Amino acid sequence: MSVSSEEVFVIKGKNMSAMPAAPVPVSTSLRTYGETLHHLFTRHPRVLPGAQIQPGTLDPPRFVHVLTPYMLGAQKIDHVFVDQHGGLTLVMVMLEPDPGAVRFITGQIMETLATWFKTVNLRDLRAHMESHWGSTNQKVTLIINELWPEGRTEEAFWENVQLRLDARHLRFILAAPQIPSGLVQVFEFLNSQFLSIQTLGLELRLYGDEASSMLLVPRVVGGARRPDHRAEDPEPFIWTPARMESAIANVADPLLARRLHQLLEFFVTRQLYMPGASLEHPFFGVRGLSGERLFTFDLSGVIHLFFHEINQLDSILKRDDLLASLRNLALLDPGVELKKKPVSSQLRRNLFQLSEVEFSEFLATLGRYTGG
C-alpha cells in the first residue's frame, strides 16, 4: 500500500498520539485493503462524502448501495449507488493507480461512460438491483424508504431515476488510497466540459494498527468546475420567466423540477405568469379569472391558494367547483371555512406528492380556473 509510511495524530487534551497508516481494520476481520474497501462501500455508504462531492448545497447527496459488482461490457463497476434525487453513482476501485498509466486509466473511464449511456436502461438496472438484494432476502423498496421522504411514492422515485438517465446524468468516482495528480487534472478538465456527468477521485486513507480503532479519512479530488459568469440585472429584482427557468434547472429533485417547468411553460404560453419579487425566495404565480394572483409555487414544491381571489371568480358555482376539485386531489382541508376569509393557505400536498394522474388533473383544474 502506497501510504503505509503516513500517520495522523489524535489529540486528547494535552496528549497527542500517532496513528500509522494500516490497510486492515481489526473490526472487520478483513485481511486486505481491497476487502476493507469492499466492506466499507457495501455496508457504510457514508464513506461517499456527499458534502465534498456536492459542496455548498443545503441537501448534499445521501447514498444507498444498490449493486456490486456490475459488468458493463468489458469493464467492471465495483459498486453502484443511488442518491435521494435518483442520481446514480458508479464507483471503480483501484488499489494502486500507476502515475505512469494516466492515459490508460483515462481511456478506461471514457470507455466506461460511453458504454453506460449506450447500453444501460432502467428495466435492466432494476432487475439487477432486485436480484442483488433478493439474494440477501431484502427488497429494493426498503432501500428506497431510506432515501425517500414520507408522502412520496415509490413510482415517483423510479421516475426520478429514469429522468436522470434520460438527462444523461451520471456520477463516476475512482476510489484509491491516492489519486495521481495527472488523473486529478483529467477529472477537473472533464468536469469543466461536461454538464451532466461528474467525474471525481476519492482518496480513502485508513489509519491505525492491530491494537487500536481505525480512522478513515475520505477526500474528494478533481471536482473543479467552470465558474458561472451569468450576471443578474440590477434591482428592482423580480423572478422573470428566464430567471425562474434557471432556478428550476438547479432544483436537485428531477421530478419536482420537471413539474415546476411544466407549470412555468403552461403559464407563460397562456400569458398567465405572475412573477415573484423576493431575491432570496424564488416563486411564481398564476392569474385567476379576475386577473389577480390565484396560486403561487416555490422551488420546494409548496402550493399556496389565495382565497381573496377565489372569492372573485365569476360565480359561486365556479368557486365551489374549484374547491371541490382541490378537495378531490386531497390538496385542501375539507373543513376550511371560506367565511373566515384567510388571505392564503398552503395546500396540504406539495407538487412532488401528486401522482402523474393527479398532477394532470391539477393542470386541467388550473386551465379551467385561471385566465383574465
N, C-alpha and C positions, 0 to 999 in steps of 0.2 A: 504494500500500500504506500502511495507516494507521500502521504502526510504523516508518516509514522514518527518523525522527529519533532513534530509540533507539540505544543502544550498550551492549555489555558489555565487561568488561575481563578480559584474560588476564594472570595474574601468574606470572612465572617468576623465582624468586629475588628480587632487588631490583628487577627491571624489571616494569613494568606497561604493557601496550599495549591500545588500544581496538579493538573490532571493531564497526563500524557495521552497523545492520540493512540487509540487502540481500535482494531477492526471488529471486535466481538463483544457485545454487551452480555454480561452473565445472565441478566434477567430473561433473555430469550432463549438461552441454551443453544445458540447457533455458533457454528464453527468458522464461518467465513463472512467477510464483509458483504459479499453478494447476497448471501442468505439473509443477512441482517437487513439490508435494504429491502429485499422482497417482503420480509416480515413487516417492516415499518409501513411500506406503501399499502399492503393488503389490510393491515389491522388498524393503522393510525393515519387516516387521510390528512390529518392536520400537519403532517410532515410537508405538505404543499402549503407554503405560507401565502395565503390569499392577499394579505395586506401588502406584501412585497410584490406579488405578481400584478396586482392592480392598485398601485399606490394612489392615495388621495381620494378614494371613493368612500362614501358612507356605508356601502354594502359590498365589501370585498367578496370575491368568490369563496364559497364554502363547498367542500368537495365530499363526495362519497365514491368509494371504489366500486367499479361495476364489472371489470373484466381483467383476467390475467391467465395466460398471455393471449394476444390477438394477432393472428397471422395475416399480414397484408402483403399478398404476393410473396416475394422472396424475403421480405423484411418482417421481423418480429417486433411487435409493440409489446413491451413488457407489462405495461399497466394502462388501463383506461379509466378515467374518472369523469364524473358529470357534476356540474355545479348547480346552484339553486335557480339559475336562469336558463337551464337546459343546455349550457355550453359544454362541449366535450374537450377533454384534455388527454393527449397521448403522452406517455412517458416511456422513454427508452433509457435503460441503464447502461452506462459504460464505465467499467471499473477503473481503468487507467487509460484515458484517451491519450494517444500519442501526439504530442505537439507537432510532429512532422507529418501527420496524416490529416491535417485540417481539410485539405482539398477532398480527400476520400470521404471523410465524415460529412462534409457539406453535401457531396453528391448523394450519400445515403439519405440525408434528411430531405433533400429535394425530391428524390425518387419516392420516398415515403409519402410526402404531401401530395404529389401528383397521383399516386396510386389510390390514395384515400378518396380524393374528390372524383376519381374516375369510377370507383367500384363500390363504395360504401353506400348503403341505403338503410333507412330506419327499420324496415322489417327484418332484415338480416341481423342488424345490430341488436334489436330487441330479442331475437331468437337466441343469439349468443349470450346475452345477459341472463335471460331466463334459464338457459341451460347451465350457466356458470353457477348461479345462485341456487338452482334446483338441486345441484349436486351436494349442497350443504343443507338441504331441506328448508331453504328460505325462499321467499318470494321477492321479486323486484319491487313490489308495492311497498314493502317495509322500508326499502331504501329510499323510495320517493318520499315517504312520510317523514323521513329525517330532514328533508330539504324544503318541502312544500308547505307553505303556511296553511293554517286551518281555513277551510272555506273554499279552497281551490280544488278542482277536480283532477284526478289522475289523467284524464283525457287532455286537460289543458297542459299538464306537464309534458306529455309526449308531443303535443302540438308545438310547444316551445323548442323541444329538441329538433323537430322537423324544420321549424323556421330557421333555426341556427344552421342546420345542414343546407337548407336552400340558399341561405345568405353566404355560404362558403365560409362560415365562421369556424375556426379551429385554433386550439392552443397546443403547441408542441413543446415538450420540455425534455432536454437531455440532462439526466442526472448522473453525477460523478463526484468523487472526492474533490476534484479540482478541474475546472474547465480551462483549457488552453486559451491564452489571450487571443490567438488567431480566430478561434471559434466565437469568442465574445464579440469581436469586431464583425464577424459574419452575422450573428444574431442581431446586432444593432443595425446593420445595413438592411437586413430583411425587414425588420420592424419599421424602418423608415420608409419602406416601399409598399408593404402590404397594408391594406385597410382592414381586413377581417381575419387575417392569420397572425398569430403571435408566436414567435419562436424565442425560447429562453433557455438559459443554462441554470441548473440548480446544483450548487455545491453543497454536499452534505458531509460535514465533518463530525466524526464520533470521537469523544474523548473519555478517558477513564482507564481502569485496569481491572484485573480479575477480582480484586478485593473491594472495589468501590462501585457506587452507582455511576451511570453513564450520562454524558452530556452530549446532546445532539444540537448542532449549530447549522441551520439551513440558511443559504444565502443565494438570492436570485441575481443573475448577471445577464447582461445583454439586452435589457428591456428598453433602451432609449428609443424614443420616437420623435418624429418631426414636431416642432412646436406649432401650435395653431395660431396663425397670424391673422385670423379673421377679427376685424375690429367692429365694435358696435357703433351705431350712430349716437350722436350726443343726446342729452336729455332734451325734452321730456321722453322718458322711456315707456314704450308700450310693446306688448307682445304681438308684433305683426305676424301674419301667417308664415313668412320666411323665417323669422326668429323661432316661432313655435316648431316649425319643421326641424330646425337644427337642434332644438332642445329635445324633441321627441327622439331624434336619432341617437341621443345619448342615454335614453332610458334602457336600463340593463335588461329588463324583462321583455323579450321579443313579442310575446302575446299582447301585453299591455301596450307596447309601442305600436304594434300593428293596428290595434283598435283606436288608439288616440289619433293615428294618422288617418284612419278611415273617417273618423268624426271630423277632423280638420278639413279633409278633402270634401266631405259631404256639405259642410257649412260654407266653405269658400266658393264652391261651384254654384251654390244656390244664393250667394250673396247674403248669407245669414250670419257670417262670422262676426263676433264681438270680442275685441282683444282685451286681455288683462293689462294692468298698468303697474304691477309690482315687480321690481327688478329681482328681488330675492325669491319670489314665489311665482313661477310660470303657470299661467292658467289662461283659458279662453272660454268664451261663452257663445250662446246661440240666441237669436232674437225670437220671441214668441209672436203670436198673431197680432198683438197690438204694437209691435216694434220694440218692446222693452226686453231686457235680458230674462230668459226663462230658465235655462240651465247653465251651469259652469262646470268645467272639468279641469283637474290639475294632473300633474305628471305622476302622482301616486295612484291615480285611478278613481279618486273620490269624486262623486257627483253631487252637486247642490241644486235643489229646486227652489226657485224664487216664487213665493206664494203671492206677493203683490201682483206679479204678472199673471199667475194662473187665474186670479180673480178678474182679469181684464180680457179673458177670452170672449169670443163673440156671443156666447150664450152659456147659461148654467149647465146645459146639456153637454157642451164640449168640455167644460171644466170637469164635470163628473166623469165623463168618458176617459179623460186623461188620467184622473186619479185612479179609476178602475184598472186602466192599462198598467199603471205603475204598481198597483197592489197585486195584480196577476203575476207580475215578474218578481214579486217579493222585494220590491225596491222601496216601498213606502209602508210605514207602520199603519196597520188597519185602523188604529184608534186615533189618528191625528184629527184634530178638530180645526176646521177652517175658520170658525168664528173667532178663534183666538188670534188669527191673522199673524203668524210668525213671519218675519222678514224672509228667512230662507231656512231650508232644512237639508242636512246631509242625508242622502238616501242610504238605506240600510245595507246595500251591497255595492261593492266597487266594480269597475269595468271588468277586472280580471276574474271576478267571481261568477260572471254570467257564462252560461254555456254558449256555444255557437248559435244554437236556435234562439236562445233568449236574447243574445246580442242583436241578431237580425230583427227580432220583434221590437227591440228597443229602437233600432234605427227606423223601423216603419212608424213607430209612435212619434218619433221626432219629426218625421216627414209630414205627419198629419197635423201637428200642433205647433209648428214653427213657421215663420214667414212674416209678412208685413205688407 
